Amino acid sequence: MGELDQHHPDDVGVVAALFLYRVRLAPGEVVYVPPGTIHSYVRGFGLEVMATSDNVVRAGLSGKHKGVRELLRITTFRAGPPRRLAPECASGGRWFRPPVADFALWTLSPAAPAGFVMTRCPATGPRLVVCCGGRATLTTATGEMALRPGRAAFVPDADGVLTVSTTGLVAVVQVGTIPGDTQDRDLGSSSTGGASPR
C-alpha cells in the first residue's frame, strides 16, 4: 500500500487495491484475466494479450482518465483468485490454452540458463512474436529477422512456417485456437481477457 501511495498519491485506486488478489508470477507463468475483471501490474515485465477491444477502462493508479460510470457498468464483481493456465508441451515449447477462442500463446526458452534452442513454431495463421529475454532469430520462407529483448515482430500467415532460435524466452501469440484443438471454447468475444508471460 505504501509503495502504491508513493507512486499514485491522492488516487483512490490505492484503497481499491485492498480488494484485489495479489499474485506473483514467476518467469514463464501465465494467468488468465476474464473480461470485466479489474487488474493491475505493480512491478516486473509482463506481456498482456487481449482480444480486439475498444473498451479499456481505467479504475485508478493512472494519470489517465478514469471512466467510473463505464467501469461500474462493465465490471464483474466476483470474488476468486485469477486462473493460472497450465502449459502443454509442444514442439519443444509450451502452449497456454485460454478458455476463449480469440487467441493462443506458445512460449519457447532454453532448458539451461545459458543455453540455446531452435525449433519449428507450431503456431499458425497471423502471429505476433515477442522476445522477452535473450536474443531470438525468426526464420520464414521470406527471410530472417533478429530480435532483442523487448522487441516484437508480426509474422503474416503468408510467410508460412516459422522457425524460432533463441537464448531466452520468446512468446508467440496466434489468432484463434491451438492447431488441432478440439476442446470447447467460449466463442463469444473476450474483450479484456489476457495471458501474461513474465
N, C-alpha and C positions, 0 to 999 in steps of 0.2 A: 504494500500500500504506500509506504514511504517513497519508494522508487517511482511509482506511478505518479504520485503527487508532485515530485520534483520535476518530472518531465511534462506534466499537464496540470499546472496549478489552476485552481478555480474551475476545474472540469468535473461535473457531476459523474462522469464516466468512471472516475476513480472509485466512487462508492459502489457503482454498479458492478465493479469487478468482484466485490464480495459475494455476489450471487452466481458467479461463473465457476466452472470446474477448472482447476489449474492442472495442466497436462504438460509433462516433459516428454519430448520425443528425442530418441537417440538418432544419430545419423542413419538414414535409410528407412526409418519408421514412417508409417503413413496413417493418417486419421481422416475419416470422412465426416464432413460437417454438412448436414442436410439443409435444404433451403429454409429460410426463416429463422435460422439459429444465430444468435448474437455471438460473435467470436472476435478474438483479438490476438495479435502476436506481441509478446513482451520483449523477447530478445532472440537472437540467433538468426540463422538463414533458413528460410522455408520457401518452398515452391507451392503456390496456390493454383490449383487448376479449377476453372469454373466453366460451366456450360454458358452459352451465349445468354447475356442478361443485360437489361437496361435499368435494373432497379437496385443497384448497390446503394445501401443507405447506411450512413454513419450514426453510431449511437453515442459517441464520445471518444475521448482520448485522441482527438484530431483537431487541428486548427481549421479544418474544412467544415462546410455546412452540415448541420445535424438535422435531419428531417424527422422530427419527433412524431408527427401525426402519421406519416407513412411507416415509420418504424413500428408504431403500435398496431397498425393495420396488418403488416406482413409477418410480424414476429410470432413464432410458435413458442408459447410458454409451456415447455415440457421439461421436467427435471430428468436428469440422467447424464451419465458420462458420455463423451463422444465415442463413436465406434472406431476402434483400431482395425485396420484391414490386414489380414494375414496374407503373406506373399505365397505365390505358387511358383515353383522353379520352372523356367522355360528358356531354352536356348542360351544357357549359361547365365541368364539374368533372372529377374523376378517380376512376375505380373502382379499387379494390385487391381482387384476387381471391385469397383464401387457398385453400390446397389442401384445404379441408373445406367441407361443405355447411351448416354451422351458421350462418354469418353472412357478410355482405359489408360493405365500407366504401367510402363515397363522400365525397370532400372537395371543398370549394369555397373559392377565395380569389381576390381581385382580381389582375389581371395586373400592375398597378403598386402599389408600396408604399402610396401614399396614395389608392388607387383605391376603387371601389365596384363590386359585381357583384350581379346579381339573375337567378335562373333557376329553372326548374321542376326540382325534385329528382327524379331517375329512380327512387329507391328506393321500394319498395312494401311493403305489409304494415306491421306494427308497426315504428316507427323511433325510435331514440334520437339526439337531436341535441345536440352539444356545441359550444359557442362556445370555440374555442381562442385567439382573438385578435380584436381589433377589436370591433365591435358587429354583432349579427345580428338580423334580424326574420324570423319564421316566419309564413307565412300559409297557412291551410287554409280549407275551406268553413265551419268553425265559428268562425273568428276569427283574431286576430293576437296574437303574443307577441314581446316583445323579450328578447334575451339579451345579457349582457355576458360578458367573458372568465371562464372557469371555471364558467359556469352551463350547465345541461343541461335538456332538455325531452323528455318522452315524447310521441310523436305516434301515436295509435292508428290502426289500419288504417281504422276507420270514418270518420276525418277526411278520407280521400281524398287528393287531390293536395296536395303540399306545395311551396310556393314559398319559396325562401331568398334573402334580401337580406343582404349582409354587406360590411364594410370590412376584414375579417380572415379568418383560417382557421376554417372550420366543418367538423366531421366528422359524418357521418350513418351510423349503423350500422343495418343492417336484418337481420331474421331470414331465414335462407335464402340462396340464391344470387342472383346478379345477374339481373334480369329478362331473359329470352331466352337465358340461359346454357345452352349445350349441351355444355360441356366436362365430362369425367368428374371427379367429386369423390369423396372418401372420405366415404361416407355414415355411417360409424361416428361415435361420439361423440368430440368433441375436448374433453377435459377441461381442458387448460391452454393450448390454442392461443390466440394473440392477435396482433393487429396494432396497432402503436402509432404514430400520427402524432405528431410532436413539433413 
